[in-house]
Amino acid sequence: MRDLKQIDPTVTRSKGKTEIIGEYISEYATMKTRVELEIEWLIFVNGLIGKKELLKDEIQQLREVYKKFSEEDASWIDEKDKEINHDTKSAEYFVRMKLEVLNLEDLAPLVHIGLTSADIDNNVFVLCTKRFEKEHLAKVRNNQLEILNKLIKDNRESVFLGKTHGKFAVPTTMGKELANYYHRLKKLDKKLSEFNFEGKLTGAVGNWNALIDSYEDIDWVKPNKKFIKHLGLEPNMFTTQILPYDNLIEYLHLTHQYNYVLIDLSKNMWTYISEGYFKLKVNRKEVGSSTMAHKVNPIDFERCESNLIMSSSIIETLARNLPTNRLQRDLTDKHLVRELGPLMARAVLGCASITEGLKKVSFNKEKAQEELSQHWEILSEPMQTILRTYGYQDAYEVIKDNTRGKTLTEKEYMKLVEELDISNEAKEELKELKPERYIGWAKDILKEL
């Protein structure tokens, strides 16, 4: 049974789809990654200072502390936090406790040496985000793009009447219209997948004061860069106590863009379904309305839209506020950045929802063909263009006078062509036009995907 007393709807309504996020971005994941950084720094700085020569087995034992981090370990840290009211320091005390268990307590003085809490936390939040992006979110996007690409291929030949300003324009193909979104999303996906995240290890106000004062014979710039790169991050050497959030916000802005391309796609899929261009598959077990028994609703696209609006709203709040921090440090950023979990949960749900929606639609060929056969007036564009090629200077005006605001059947179109004061050769070319064939390179352009 779901935990129905949870206040977060991403947990109560969508637990199975968001549970994995807790392994990457959650209080538990934050604790685990803090312990990882404390231990990796301990191993690194011990090798630099040479306090104790660690055997390979001892290094492995140290790393097992975070690799086998458990809910019981997290509970220990949580209880210590309640006692001392400092979550990051609690993780440090946990590592010290584990050193005693491993008979490595002589390393205790090096735990957290030269660091401030932000040296741990800034890297933790970035690492959690990076790992979630690389190991999970990229796969969610890839699955969505594969389903979209299949729908594009299935509808390469699906011709229908395009609309501008809500009115019939000229024909296009559903494959090409969906390809527009695929192209946009693929470019953003590449930027997100290849994004380089920054980290920092510069001390209480960004100057390595403690390390430089305590170990004057070591050039701390190079080893600090080396350690940050060891974490898989790009070192930023110009900081206050905190790592500037510009880099993380740049990543979130890309996520925001991706969200809104999906929102745009969801809105248009909803409209195509509403106007009958797409039919929805029927699940006999589901209910569309509590009273209107006939209903089959585009709820996956609506769910996508609502979740991505929420995800993007959190991004906008973070983007407005994270760039500012008082003097060398205040804590507002730490509380704001905890919203990365809800933000990512909504992004995942939105992406997963539209993926499900795209699986359930099929093109309504009959509807499209019926409209094409009833609206020959949409050939006004090629008509006036062809007449221009024959040298008719008032081609546009002539066609406008005969088609604007009118609906033409095939018979009425042919009658109009016959009545035009143009050459027989031009008339024959106009008679060759057909709405379903007037699609430009809508099919061929898909080869460029």
C-alpha positions, 0 to 999 in steps of 0.5 A: 500500500502507498504511504497515503499520509505523504504530503508529496504527490510524487510519492503518494501517486507515483512512488513506483516511478520516482523511487529510484530518485531517492538513491541519487537525490535525497537526504539518504543520498546526501548523507552517503555522498558526504561520507564518500567525499570525507573518505576520499579526501581522507585517503587523498590528503593522507597520501599527500601528507604521508601520515600513515602508509595505507595498505590496499586492503585498508583503502578498500575497507575505507571505501567499503564504508560508503559503498555499503552505506546502509539505512542504519548508517543514515539513521546514525548520522540523523541521530547525531544531527539531532544532537549537534544540529549540524548535518555535515559535521554529523557525517564527519563524526560517522567517518571517525566512528568507522575509523575506530571500527576499522582500527584506523583511528590514528587517521582521525585527525585528517578527517575533514582537515582543511575543509569547510562544510561547503567543500563537502556539500557543494560537491555532494549536491553537484555529484548527486545531480551529475550521477542522476543525470548520467545514470538515470535521467539520460536513459529516461530521455533516450527512451522517450526519444526512441518512442518519438522517433518510432512515431515519426517513422510510422507517420512519414506518409501521414499527410494532413492539413496544417494550421496557422492561427488555428485556420487551415494553411497548407498540407504537411505530414505528421512525421515531419511535424513530430520530427521538429520536436525530435530535432529540438529535443535531441540537441538539448539531450546532447548538451545535457548528456555532455554537460561538465559539472563544476566542483570546489575545494577552497576552504572557509572563504575560498583561499585555502587558509587552513591548509596553506597555514598548516602545510606551507611546503605544499602547493595546494592549488595543484592537488586541489584541482587533482582531487576535484577532477578525481571526483569527475568534476571541473575545478572552480578556483574562484569562490567564496565559501561556496561554489558559485551556482552559475554552472549548476543553473546552466545545467538546470536551464537546459533541463528547463528548455527540455521541459518546455519543448515537451510541454509544447509537444504535449499541448499540440498532441492534445490538440491533434487528439482533440481535433481527431488527427490522432486516435487513442488506444482504449484500455478496457479496464480504465475509466475515462469519466465518472459519469460519461462512460464513453470518454477516452482522455489524453491524460498522459499528455496533461500529466506531462504538462502539469509535472513539467510546469512544476519542475520548471517553476522550481528551476526558475526559483533556483535560477533567480535566487541561487546566484546570490549569497551574502558576503562570503556565506549564508545558508539560503542556498543550502535550503533551496538546493534541497529542492533538486529532488522534487524538481527531478521527480517532476521532470522524470514523471513528465518525461515518462508520461509523454512517453506513455502517451506517445505509445497510445496514439495512432494517426487517423488517416480517414479524418485527414483524407476527408479534410484534404478532399474538402479544402482545395482552397488551400492550393491558393499558395501554389496557384499564385506561385505557378502563375508568377512563374508564367509572368503574371504580375497580379497573380497573388491578387487574382487568386486572393480575390477568388479564394480568400474566405472560401471553401472549395471542393475539387469540382469548384477548384477545377471550375475556378481554374477554367475561368481564370484568364490564363494560358492553357499551359498554365491551366493544365499545370494548375489542374495537376495540383492535388492537396495530398501531394502538395507537401514540399519536402516533408517526407524527404527531410526526415532523412536529415534526422 
